[in-house]
Amino acid sequence: MLTMKFKAARLLCLATCFCTLVLTAHAQKDSTVERGRWTVEGRADKITDKIAHKLALNKDQEKQIFAINLDIVRRMDAVTKNTSLSKKERMTQFKALDSERSQRFKNVLTASQFKKWNDWEMNKKEQLEAKMEKKRQRKANQ
């Protein structure tokens, strides 16, 4: 009698866990679609939000920075999707787009904002290079 109750309780618990898992996965999928952060516009918006927060942009600057980011993200997507380019050519085009973004930002931001943004970008690049170097060292040691 006790083992039958135990089996029924265990089965009920497993069914509940499974239903919860399915519903949670479905809810996460829906919220990702609603946010749209992975669309071109969503990515440009996310980048702009970070910059606006970091540099305390006014509304006019925020609109201009969003337009620049949208243009650059669209063009970067086109480079990514262009399968005829080699990895080196892609990297060259990405660097050129990054440089163009920097020049266009210079026309929108104040001198102090641009310096702060440039320092932030340099810090991100240094962190990325350090991370890549660690990865290379781990590969070499294997």
TAVEN-V831731 format. One record per helix or strand. SS is the DSSP state (hx for helix, st for strand). FROM is the first residue (numbers start at 0). TO is the last residue. If there is no record, write none. Layout:
{{SS;FROM;TO} {SS;FROM;TO}}
//
This chain:
{{hx;1;34} {hx;39;54} {hx;58;80} {hx;86;107} {hx;110;140}}
//
